[in-house]
Amino acid sequence: MTTFVDLDVRPILREGGEPFEQIMATVAGLRPEQGLRLFATFLPTPLLHVLGSRGYAHEVRELGHDEWEVLFTPAGRAPDSVVAATGTPDGDAWPSPAISLDHRELDPPEPMVRTLAALDSLKEGEVLSALLCREPVFLLPELARRGHRWRGGFDADGTTYRLAVRIGSEAASGA
């Protein structure tokens, strides 16, 4: 049976803060039989995808005006292995990165802006690598939309997110 750890980020959001790191720290501290009950001022759609990729199912309930409750239940945690943007393992050998970026000292949205700009200079099949201080939850869907594949995950210490992006054929054709 799943027990839930409650996290109310509504006060943080109402003050204009960003609770993502607190949410991820809480998730990292969950035991296998625990889930997260999150209270927010909006439906956190990007977070649904992030935690879904980590093996959490979600159940959403609107409580009223600007009040949401989301239950994240462990549904068999996904392995920390590298996964492509399609959500399937990518066993292809990738070439060495043509461009390597270190964005760990930049504040959002600068890492996303600079990464997308650098990708524009690459050809189909080339790879860009980037070091980030947080999971790029808004960048990943954009990479998929542009036809790129990506691999990423946190280092063992959880402080650096390593991202590799392989330019897809849609990007090369200008799509």
BAFI-3210 file (N, C-alpha, C; in Angstrom, 3 decimals, decimal comma, padded with zeros to 6 digits):
// residues 175
n [1|2|3|4|5|6|7|8|9|10|11|12|13|14|15|16|17|18|19|20|21|22|23|24|25|26|27|28|29|30|31|32|33|34|35|36|37|38|39|40|41|42|43|44|45|46|47|48|49|50|51|52|53|54|55|56|57|58|59|60|61|62|63|64|65|66|67|68|69|70|71|72|73|74|75|76|77|78|79|80|81|82|83|84|85|86|87|88|89|90|91|92|93|94|95|96|97|98|99|100|101|102|103|104|105|106|107|108|109|110|111|112|113|114|115|116|117|118|119|120|121|122|123|124|125|126|127|128|129|130|131|132|133|134|135|136|137|138|139|140|141|142|143|144|145|146|147|148|149|150|151|152|153|154|155|156|157|158|159|160|161|162|163|164|165|166|167|168|169|170|171|172|173|174|175]
n.u [000,842|000,514|001,833|001,571|003,646|003,151|003,370|003,178|003,244|002,021|002,241|004,871|004,668|002,748|004,190|005,838|007,957|010,051|009,392|010,568|013,084|012,753|010,594|011,757|013,759|012,226|010,981|013,246|013,817|011,870|010,678|010,525|007,839|006,414|004,539|003,987|002,062|001,087|000,426|-000,640|-000,816|-001,560|-002,046|000,610|001,887|004,454|005,851|004,398|005,214|007,974|008,118|006,692|008,459|010,201|008,988|006,562|003,101|000,287|-002,393|-004,825|-006,510|-008,727|-009,104|-010,405|-010,685|-007,632|-006,369|-004,860|-004,497|-002,176|-001,517|001,280|002,211|004,309|004,957|006,494|009,595|011,389|014,391|017,612|018,850|020,053|017,768|016,042|014,438|012,043|011,204|012,078|014,665|017,821|019,961|021,844|025,145|026,487|028,078|031,054|030,602|030,029|029,828|030,347|028,882|028,796|026,517|026,032|026,283|024,423|021,329|017,856|016,016|018,311|020,117|018,492|017,947|020,546|021,361|019,514|020,177|022,819|022,348|021,282|023,471|024,423|024,695|022,635|022,667|024,869|026,173|025,433|026,636|025,742|026,172|024,210|022,557|020,139|017,301|016,297|013,360|011,654|013,044|013,338|010,809|010,748|012,990|012,191|009,988|011,290|012,419|014,739|016,847|017,464|019,544|019,804|020,505|020,956|024,129|025,666|025,847|023,805|024,001|024,705|023,240|023,553|023,346|022,816|022,356|021,172|021,120|018,229|016,672|014,495|015,188|017,328|016,127|014,814|012,376]
n.v [-001,184|002,202|004,983|008,500|011,370|014,618|017,666|021,022|023,441|025,774|028,281|029,054|029,323|031,359|033,489|033,953|032,243|029,392|026,109|023,730|022,447|021,850|020,096|017,975|017,217|016,266|014,090|012,554|011,709|009,888|006,725|003,372|002,503|004,814|007,652|010,889|013,589|016,365|019,802|022,485|025,663|025,516|023,242|021,159|020,451|019,974|018,727|016,407|014,920|014,717|013,282|011,079|009,928|008,946|006,828|007,253|007,175|009,353|011,110|013,478|016,165|018,791|021,229|023,566|027,068|027,919|025,865|022,803|019,275|016,746|013,406|011,448|008,319|005,557|003,539|001,404|002,065|003,760|002,698|004,231|004,393|005,529|007,159|007,616|010,440|009,517|007,825|005,289|002,839|003,663|002,078|002,651|003,503|006,583|009,372|011,154|014,240|017,126|019,645|020,887|021,979|023,947|024,701|025,063|027,239|029,078|030,894|029,951|031,264|030,807|028,500|026,837|028,519|028,991|026,376|025,562|027,430|026,663|024,121|024,705|025,055|022,589|019,514|016,890|013,997|014,759|015,449|017,182|018,018|018,783|020,273|020,659|022,302|021,500|019,385|019,600|020,407|021,878|022,066|019,440|018,468|020,265|019,553|017,030|017,832|019,138|017,060|015,862|013,485|012,582|012,031|011,679|012,431|012,547|012,842|010,519|011,850|013,649|016,358|017,339|017,478|015,601|016,040|014,802|015,496|014,438|015,390|015,300|014,029|015,590|018,112|018,693|018,999|021,293|021,225]
n.w [000,000|-000,817|000,839|001,348|001,037|001,925|000,132|-000,034|-002,299|-002,871|-001,383|-002,095|-004,892|-005,070|-004,130|-006,195|-006,465|-007,406|-007,158|-008,054|-007,466|-004,743|-004,906|-006,380|-004,612|-002,514|-003,779|-004,299|-001,745|-001,137|000,000|-001,408|-001,150|-000,931|-002,059|-003,594|-002,508|-003,955|-003,664|-005,562|-007,363|-009,949|-012,702|-012,886|-015,571|-016,986|-014,889|-014,531|-016,720|-016,219|-013,754|-014,557|-016,373|-014,586|-013,472|-012,100|-011,671|-012,137|-010,537|-010,893|-009,332|-009,352|-006,980|-006,668|-007,404|-008,687|-007,242|-006,879|-006,557|-006,776|-007,029|-006,934|-007,674|-007,102|-009,833|-010,386|-010,629|-013,167|-014,731|-014,149|-016,522|-019,721|-021,796|-024,837|-026,493|-027,443|-025,547|-025,561|-025,179|-026,568|-028,400|-030,304|-031,356|-030,600|-032,167|-031,077|-029,269|-031,257|-030,340|-027,095|-024,155|-021,157|-018,957|-016,293|-014,585|-015,361|-015,240|-015,668|-018,439|-019,877|-020,328|-021,967|-024,181|-025,192|-025,764|-027,751|-029,733|-030,324|-031,361|-033,842|-035,473|-036,137|-038,091|-039,513|-037,523|-036,023|-032,708|-029,706|-026,519|-023,169|-019,960|-017,134|-014,368|-013,513|-014,297|-017,651|-018,088|-019,777|-022,113|-023,150|-024,330|-026,461|-027,941|-028,870|-030,411|-032,452|-033,779|-032,834|-031,103|-027,727|-024,876|-021,418|-017,951|-014,374|-012,730|-010,433|-007,967|-008,119|-008,756|-011,279|-014,425|-017,239|-020,622|-023,859|-027,216|-030,289|-033,586|-035,538|-038,584|-039,377|-038,489|-040,113|-042,579|-042,253|-041,045]
ca.u [000,000|001,273|001,591|001,950|004,306|002,500|004,198|002,337|004,095|001,195|002,808|006,058|004,203|002,046|005,209|006,641|009,107|010,136|009,534|010,986|014,160|012,187|009,792|012,647|014,430|011,239|010,843|014,480|013,804|010,779|010,966|009,844|006,394|005,829|004,229|003,981|000,817|001,534|-000,593|-000,098|-001,776|-001,861|-001,748|002,035|002,018|005,819|006,227|003,755|006,093|009,256|007,964|006,269|009,659|010,906|008,212|005,435|001,790|-000,292|-003,838|-004,999|-007,820|-008,858|-009,751|-011,156|-009,990|-006,181|-005,998|-004,737|-003,860|-001,676|-000,929|002,281|002,321|005,329|004,363|007,670|010,500|012,156|015,821|018,329|019,593|019,861|016,568|015,881|013,265|010,847|010,862|012,570|016,121|018,501|021,199|022,781|026,360|026,444|029,416|031,508|029,941|030,637|029,809|030,160|028,515|028,658|025,535|025,707|026,291|023,443|019,952|016,860|015,968|019,529|020,613|017,646|018,163|021,875|021,405|018,788|020,965|023,960|021,845|021,048|024,705|024,829|024,111|021,966|023,511|025,873|025,759|025,782|026,538|025,585|026,113|023,190|022,404|018,803|016,725|015,744|011,993|011,017|013,843|013,173|009,720|011,106|013,903|011,374|009,188|012,180|012,888|016,024|016,843|018,281|019,853|020,159|020,289|021,812|025,273|025,349|025,692|022,586|024,229|024,889|022,449|024,307|022,437|023,372|021,305|021,572|020,296|017,394|016,516|013,532|015,901|018,194|015,303|014,202|011,039]
ca.v [000,000|003,444|006,104|009,724|012,490|015,844|018,838|022,135|024,479|026,936|029,546|029,392|029,782|032,648|034,522|034,063|031,346|028,202|025,000|022,488|021,773|021,309|018,931|016,877|016,762|015,464|012,834|011,783|011,168|008,935|005,289|002,694|002,358|006,135|008,529|012,314|014,347|017,728|020,842|023,566|026,681|025,230|021,864|021,173|019,525|019,481|017,840|015,117|014,216|014,434|012,184|009,926|009,298|008,318|005,698|007,619|007,443|010,507|011,310|014,916|016,594|020,234|021,471|024,819|028,129|027,947|024,876|021,480|018,202|015,713|012,247|010,726|006,991|004,765|002,499|000,675|003,139|003,567|002,652|005,472|004,251|006,570|006,926|008,576|011,297|008,758|007,031|003,931|002,796|003,918|001,318|003,100|004,202|007,981|009,937|012,111|015,533|018,166|020,824|020,602|023,201|023,863|025,722|024,897|028,518|029,978|030,849|029,773|030,260|030,911|027,216|026,380|029,422|028,753|025,022|025,570|028,197|025,834|023,016|025,203|025,022|021,201|018,776|015,645|012,951|015,298|015,424|018,259|017,628|019,937|020,066|021,541|022,154|020,955|018,657|020,586|019,945|022,587|021,821|018,082|018,384|021,058|018,731|016,018|018,526|019,483|015,838|015,423|012,474|013,037|011,144|012,529|011,985|013,136|012,099|009,793|012,763|014,420|017,793|017,715|016,759|015,477|015,930|014,637|015,684|014,035|016,100|014,414|014,346|016,683|019,374|018,923|019,414|022,579|021,013]
ca.w [000,000|-000,925|001,739|000,654|001,687|001,459|-000,159|-000,458|-002,896|-003,193|-000,893|-002,899|-006,199|-004,923|-003,906|-007,409|-006,389|-008,238|-006,218|-008,713|-006,736|-003,511|-005,298|-006,757|-003,391|-001,787|-004,520|-004,093|-000,399|-000,950|000,066|-002,520|-000,935|-000,753|-003,170|-003,273|-002,665|-004,233|-003,757|-006,390|-007,810|-011,349|-013,076|-013,252|-016,699|-017,203|-013,794|-014,790|-017,661|-015,564|-012,804|-015,333|-016,926|-013,459|-013,007|-011,241|-012,249|-011,448|-010,471|-010,719|-008,856|-009,174|-005,697|-006,750|-008,122|-008,472|-006,237|-007,485|-005,815|-007,677|-006,362|-007,715|-007,098|-007,792|-010,677|-010,838|-011,037|-014,383|-014,443|-014,403|-017,763|-020,706|-022,588|-025,931|-026,359|-027,775|-024,391|-025,763|-025,108|-027,827|-028,359|-031,337|-030,930|-031,007|-032,334|-030,063|-029,464|-032,087|-029,474|-025,673|-023,444|-019,706|-018,581|-014,875|-013,863|-015,962|-014,747|-016,727|-019,491|-020,685|-020,847|-023,078|-025,315|-025,751|-026,315|-029,023|-030,706|-030,740|-032,182|-035,197|-036,268|-036,360|-039,206|-039,142|-036,951|-035,104|-031,308|-028,780|-025,115|-022,280|-018,519|-016,586|-012,921|-013,240|-015,425|-018,583|-018,311|-020,880|-023,308|-023,684|-025,310|-027,644|-028,740|-029,553|-031,419|-033,571|-034,421|-032,295|-030,046|-026,601|-023,759|-020,291|-016,593|-013,356|-012,220|-009,201|-006,834|-008,325|-008,917|-012,682|-015,418|-018,486|-021,752|-025,205|-028,212|-031,644|-034,555|-036,336|-040,002|-039,554|-038,275|-041,274|-043,710|-041,920|-040,487]
c.u [000,888|000,852|002,131|002,624|003,684|003,535|003,289|003,236|003,288|001,761|004,030|005,632|003,524|003,009|006,132|007,866|008,980|010,387|010,110|012,058|013,651|011,357|010,706|013,417|013,486|011,073|012,065|014,504|012,700|011,301|010,165|008,323|005,684|005,575|004,248|002,585|001,234|000,335|000,030|-001,212|-002,127|-001,555|-000,308|002,357|003,454|006,272|005,595|004,635|007,403|009,117|007,435|007,454|010,493|010,079|007,065|004,177|001,220|-001,810|-004,041|-006,416|-007,793|-009,675|-010,647|-010,326|-008,508|-005,712|-006,010|-004,065|-003,434|-001,040|000,022|002,535|003,396|004,665|005,469|008,642|011,259|013,625|016,483|019,144|019,258|018,670|016,457|014,588|011,978|010,391|011,313|014,084|016,726|019,856|022,210|024,011|026,281|027,870|029,775|030,840|030,742|030,739|029,577|029,947|028,464|027,773|025,198|025,642|025,235|022,068|018,997|016,353|017,238|020,071|019,805|017,895|019,500|021,999|020,699|019,547|022,141|023,515|021,630|022,280|025,149|024,087|023,479|022,977|024,574|025,275|026,273|025,686|026,466|025,556|025,170|023,068|021,026|018,318|016,030|014,310|011,279|011,768|013,527|011,996|010,014|012,069|013,126|010,555|010,008|012,775|014,237|015,813|017,745|018,471|020,218|019,879|021,262|023,001|024,861|025,133|024,481|022,775|024,352|024,029|023,251|023,329|023,241|022,199|021,871|020,589|019,557|017,228|015,521|014,222|016,740|017,394|014,593|012,816|011,002]
c.v [001,249|004,428|007,346|010,727|013,750|016,950|019,917|023,254|025,725|028,234|029,991|029,974|031,144|033,799|034,674|033,167|030,157|027,002|023,714|021,742|021,163|020,058|017,746|016,352|015,888|014,104|011,950|011,127|010,149|007,506|004,601|002,593|003,702|006,833|009,970|012,869|015,804|018,653|022,027|024,519|026,525|023,766|021,825|020,168|019,085|018,500|016,459|014,274|013,815|013,242|010,926|009,183|008,621|007,214|006,017|007,823|008,646|010,487|012,770|015,207|018,109|020,473|022,698|025,821|028,172|026,994|023,494|020,526|017,150|014,623|011,566|009,403|006,207|003,614|001,592|001,682|002,775|003,497|003,975|005,395|005,390|006,201|008,006|009,357|010,558|007,921|005,587|003,938|002,960|003,242|001,733|003,730|005,624|008,470|010,849|013,455|016,473|019,462|020,347|021,924|022,940|025,025|025,683|026,207|029,501|029,794|030,637|031,133|030,182|029,552|026,699|027,212|029,122|027,363|024,981|026,336|027,369|024,685|023,443|025,135|023,601|020,568|017,489|014,612|013,453|015,401|016,656|017,685|018,887|019,472|021,112|021,314|021,627|020,213|019,654|020,251|020,661|022,368|020,467|017,954|019,171|020,287|017,683|016,657|018,849|018,252|015,340|014,279|012,989|011,899|012,047|011,884|012,664|012,231|011,447|010,725|013,692|015,901|018,241|016,828|016,782|015,186|015,750|014,708|015,316|014,657|015,095|014,899|015,469|018,038|019,711|019,414|020,741|022,446|021,392]
c.w [000,000|000,149|001,049|001,583|001,090|001,247|-000,731|-000,967|-003,261|-002,644|-001,711|-004,235|-006,107|-004,679|-005,106|-007,420|-007,310|-007,331|-006,808|-007,920|-005,432|-003,813|-005,592|-005,549|-002,568|-002,458|-004,293|-002,715|-000,131|-000,869|-001,041|-002,368|-000,782|-002,078|-002,681|-003,499|-002,760|-004,334|-004,483|-006,806|-009,285|-011,596|-013,587|-014,365|-016,948|-016,124|-013,971|-015,699|-016,999|-014,625|-013,479|-015,918|-015,845|-012,811|-012,076|-012,090|-011,505|-011,528|-010,093|-010,251|-008,691|-007,916|-005,721|-007,513|-007,721|-007,373|-006,898|-006,513|-006,844|-006,829|-007,327|-007,002|-007,829|-008,543|-011,190|-011,406|-012,291|-014,016|-014,772|-015,686|-018,713|-021,586|-023,643|-025,745|-026,673|-026,602|-024,526|-025,667|-026,492|-027,777|-029,411|-030,708|-031,474|-031,209|-031,166|-030,327|-030,356|-031,289|-028,038|-024,940|-021,942|-019,264|-017,098|-014,110|-014,380|-015,330|-015,921|-017,186|-020,337|-021,165|-022,036|-024,325|-025,983|-026,372|-027,665|-030,097|-031,213|-031,626|-033,628|-036,080|-036,617|-037,534|-038,688|-038,656|-036,000|-033,701|-030,570|-027,380|-024,268|-020,829|-017,948|-015,083|-012,540|-014,475|-016,351|-019,006|-019,456|-022,193|-023,944|-024,650|-026,593|-028,542|-029,527|-030,670|-032,660|-034,252|-033,946|-031,310|-028,943|-025,620|-022,595|-018,964|-015,654|-013,056|-010,910|-008,008|-006,973|-008,555|-010,370|-013,566|-016,716|-019,614|-023,030|-026,170|-029,572|-032,625|-035,428|-037,748|-040,244|-039,400|-039,499|-042,472|-043,443|-041,339|-039,025]
res [m|t|t|f|v|d|l|d|v|r|p|i|l|r|e|g|g|e|p|f|e|q|i|m|a|t|v|a|g|l|r|p|e|q|g|l|r|l|f|a|t|f|l|p|t|p|l|l|h|v|l|g|s|r|g|y|a|h|e|v|r|e|l|g|h|d|e|w|e|v|l|f|t|p|a|g|r|a|p|d|s|v|v|a|a|t|g|t|p|d|g|d|a|w|p|s|p|a|i|s|l|d|h|r|e|l|d|p|p|e|p|m|v|r|t|l|a|a|l|d|s|l|k|e|g|e|v|l|s|a|l|l|c|r|e|p|v|f|l|l|p|e|l|a|r|r|g|h|r|w|r|g|g|f|d|a|d|g|t|t|y|r|l|a|v|r|i|g|s|e|a|a|s|g|a]
***
